[in-house]
Amino acid sequence: MVSDCTANSSDGKAIRSGQLKATMPPEAPIVRVASLRYAYRRHVALHDISFDLGPGVTALLGPNGSGKTTLLKCVLGLLPTEAGTITRDERGRTDGVESFGYVPQSPELPGFSTVHDAVAYAGWLYGMSPGKLDAAAHGILELLGLTDLARRRIRTLSGGQRQRVAIAAGMIHDPPLLVLDEPSAGLDPGQRLRVREAVARVTQARATLLSTHLLEDVRHVADRILVLVNGKVGFDGTVDDLYRVIGPSHTGDLGADFEAGYDALIRTLGGDSE
Ligand SMILES: Nc1ncnc2c1ncn2[C@@H]1O[C@H](COP(=O)(O)OP(=O)(O)OP(=O)(O)O)[C@@H](O)[C@H]1O
């Protein structure tokens, strides 16, 4: 299925060019969110949110307070759906193993444990059978280029190494849905690059929802961008779609253009760019 790239201004009118096409969502979504609404008592945090997630990286962007964390929690089933539905395709999972992996912004890994054991333990928490943990831990550490760290204690790792271990722990059970909440926050540029490479390496066949404030990460790893503003989806399209929305102001500096385009988009949508 091919869908229109959409951007809605604060008064609900489409603001994007008429011919834009995004390649997402694919035919068989791994997650389908339909007419989702969520309120904290009388404060409505999410209004009528609908989108499909298929394989690839979807970046979730938006100003502070726009509803990103609330949406992640709803998708993971950590908050109840108040109105609307969230359907997760379990992709054949009947063995009690969780169909999602979650890497929180500040993952808590046991400092005394080795990297291998911490990742294997996460697999056990996700419901994997004990007999599979060792091989799965070796496999995911190898995939993420972390084999050399396998015997190191977590407490001896740098922030970037720890974050990559957290990604390994979040997906040792090979979930069809991976949710990453600001995985590069607080890291230096070199560490961010390694984390970005890790994200790019593991996301081919699964739906990855990446909440981030770092436009650099979005530009490099995202297949699709969802922008939340005031609890509503304001933009849904590809990175290229966003460049096309920028239009004639395109200067040729992709990084600067992307930031400028995003800021302009947020202002048009009625939010405060950060
Ligand atoms: N437990 C809560 N009780 C009441 N209101 C809440 C609660 N958690 C969040 N909110 C409100 O819901 C709205 C969405 O918050 P949310 O944390 O989802 O935004 P966010 O986009 O993740 O923000 P940030 O980028 O700052 O992390 C905000 O107005 C926030 O103040």
PDBQT file of the ligand as one rigid body, heavy atoms in Angstrom, charges set to zero:
ROOT
HETATM    1  N1  LIG A 301       1.326  11.195  34.600  1.00  0.00    +0.000 N 
HETATM    2  C1  LIG A 301       0.838  12.297  34.031  1.00  0.00    +0.000 A 
HETATM    3  N2  LIG A 301      -0.181  12.967  34.597  1.00  0.00    +0.000 NA
HETATM    4  C2  LIG A 301      -0.705  14.073  34.023  1.00  0.00    +0.000 A 
HETATM    5  N3  LIG A 301      -0.273  14.598  32.849  1.00  0.00    +0.000 NA
HETATM    6  C3  LIG A 301       0.749  13.971  32.242  1.00  0.00    +0.000 A 
HETATM    7  C4  LIG A 301       1.358  12.797  32.798  1.00  0.00    +0.000 A 
HETATM    8  N4  LIG A 301       2.354  12.393  31.959  1.00  0.00    +0.000 NA
HETATM    9  C5  LIG A 301       2.361  13.279  30.940  1.00  0.00    +0.000 A 
HETATM   10  N5  LIG A 301       1.408  14.220  31.103  1.00  0.00    +0.000 N 
HETATM   11  C6  LIG A 301       1.089  15.327  30.191  1.00  0.00    +0.000 C 
HETATM   12  O1  LIG A 301       0.712  14.759  28.940  1.00  0.00    +0.000 OA
HETATM   13  C7  LIG A 301       1.286  15.500  27.860  1.00  0.00    +0.000 C 
HETATM   14  C8  LIG A 301       2.153  14.576  27.024  1.00  0.00    +0.000 C 
HETATM   15  O2  LIG A 301       3.266  14.168  27.819  1.00  0.00    +0.000 OA
HETATM   16  P1  LIG A 301       4.384  13.195  27.235  1.00  0.00    +0.000 P 
HETATM   17  O3  LIG A 301       5.332  12.891  28.361  1.00  0.00    +0.000 OA
HETATM   18  O4  LIG A 301       3.747  12.063  26.545  1.00  0.00    +0.000 OA
HETATM   19  O5  LIG A 301       5.106  14.142  26.161  1.00  0.00    +0.000 OA
HETATM   20  P2  LIG A 301       6.512  13.963  25.416  1.00  0.00    +0.000 P 
HETATM   21  O6  LIG A 301       6.283  14.360  24.003  1.00  0.00    +0.000 OA
HETATM   22  O7  LIG A 301       7.037  12.598  25.667  1.00  0.00    +0.000 OA
HETATM   23  O8  LIG A 301       7.420  15.046  26.150  1.00  0.00    +0.000 OA
HETATM   24  P3  LIG A 301       9.026  15.101  26.314  1.00  0.00    +0.000 P 
HETATM   25  O9  LIG A 301       9.599  15.296  24.950  1.00  0.00    +0.000 OA
HETATM   26  O10 LIG A 301       9.212  16.308  27.175  1.00  0.00    +0.000 OA
HETATM   27  O11 LIG A 301       9.462  13.820  26.984  1.00  0.00    +0.000 OA
HETATM   28  C9  LIG A 301       2.042  16.665  28.497  1.00  0.00    +0.000 C 
HETATM   29  O12 LIG A 301       1.179  17.793  28.500  1.00  0.00    +0.000 OA
HETATM   30  C10 LIG A 301       2.299  16.197  29.915  1.00  0.00    +0.000 C 
HETATM   31  O13 LIG A 301       2.362  17.300  30.794  1.00  0.00    +0.000 OA
ENDROOT
TORSDOF 0
